[in-house]
Amino acid sequence: MKHKILIADDNIVNVELLDAYLAGANYKNFDYEIITAFDGAETLEKATKELPDLILLDIMMPKMSGFEVCEKIRANPKTKNIMILMVTALSELGDIERAVAAGCDDYLSKPVNKFELIKRVENMLKLSAVTNELERLKQYINEMEK
């Protein structure tokens, strides 16, 4: 199964690094299609259009912060179940609490450790698949009860 991952960061070097780390993990059971965005507004647009399985989301971006993007994704019924991993240089306790309050599923501080990133991405994609299957089963049961 091919998973869609949206990498959202205004720094092209960071995007390329995350992309390279994930490309190196493709030999495992996960096959990734990478989508990129370089500001908050583009991230929100691509999340809504592409419906990725996972977003690697930077917090400090132009046009709209990662916090705002995360809140808007969670508020939209179409995108609310997308897994969000905040990947940011901000590492103060208040920043982590704000990210969690905005609705992120996990938080990873920069500089990113390649193996930690890959393991978290794999775990989040597994969780996403289980969540999606559960949602499909609930919908099926609701349809059968009508």
N, C-alpha and C positions, 0 to 999 in steps of 0.2 A: 504494500500500500504506500502510495506517495503522499507525504505530508506537506502542507504548505506552511512555511514559516515566514512571517513578515519581520524583517530587521529594520527598526526605526531609530535612526541616529543622525544628527546633523553633521557629524564628522565622517567623511568618506573613508578614512583610514580605519576607524572603528568598525564600520560596516564591512569593509573588506576583510578585516581580521576575524570577525564573527563568522562571516561567510566561509572563510578558509578553514576555521576550526570545525565547522559543521560539515563541510565537504569531506574532511578527513574522516568523519564518522560514518559516511555513507556505506562503508564496507559491512557494517552491522545490519541488523534487521530493519533499519529505518532508512527510507529513501526520502530525501528532502528536495522540495522545490522552494527556492529562495526568492522572495519578493522584497524590494527595498523601498524605503521612504526616508526623506531627509528633513522633514519638518512635521509639526504636529497636525496641521491641516491635511497634508498629503497622507499621513499615517491613518487618520480617521477615514478619509476617502477610500484608501486601498483596503482597509479592514472591512468596510461595508461592502465594497465591490467584490473582493476576492474571498472573503470569509476564510481567513487562514485558520489553521488548527492552533497556532501559537504565535504570539507577538513578543519579540525581544525589544523592549521599549526603553529608550533613554528618557530621562526626566527633563534635562535642560535642552530644549529645542526651540527654534523660532516658531512664530505664529500661534503656537499653543503648546503648553508644557505637557510632559508625559502624564502628570497628575490629571490634567484636564482631559487629555485623550482617554485615559483609563476610565474616568467617570462617565464620559460620553458613550464609550463602548458598553459599559455596564448598564447604562440607561436605555439602550436601544435593544428591543426584544430580538432583533435579527442578529446582533453581535454579542449579546450579554454572556454567552457561554464560551467565548474564545478565551483560551488560556493566555495569561499575560505574565511574563517574566520581566521585571524591571531590571535593567542592566545600566548602572549609573556610577558616577564618581562620588555622588553624595552618599555618605555613609553614617551620618549622625543619626542617633536614635529617633529624633523628631522627623527626619526625612523618611525613615523606614516606617514609622507609624503613619505618616501622611500617605505613603504609597499603599499601605494596607487599607487605610480608610478609603482611598480612591478606588480600591477593588482589585489590586494586583494579586496574583496567586502565589508569587514567589519574588525574591529580591536577590540580586547578585551584584556585588560591588566590583568596580574596576580598580586595578587591572584584573581582567578576567583570567581565571585559571582554566585552561583548555579542557582538562578532564572533568572539572566540576561543572563547567558549562554543558558539556556533552551529556553527562549523567543527568543533570537537571532537565535538559531538553527531552531526553529519552523518557524520563519518568513523567514529565508533564504531558507528553504525547500519548503515553499509555493511559494516563488518567483521562485525557480528553476523549480517547476512543471509548472508554468505559462509560463516561458521562453521556456521550452521543448515543451509544447503544441504549442506555437507560431511558433517555428522552424519546427515542424511537419506540421503545416498548410501551412507555406511558401513553404516547400518542395512539399506538395501535389498540391498546386496551380501551382508551376513551372512545375511539371510533367503533369498536365492537359493542360498546355499551349503549350506543345511540339507537 
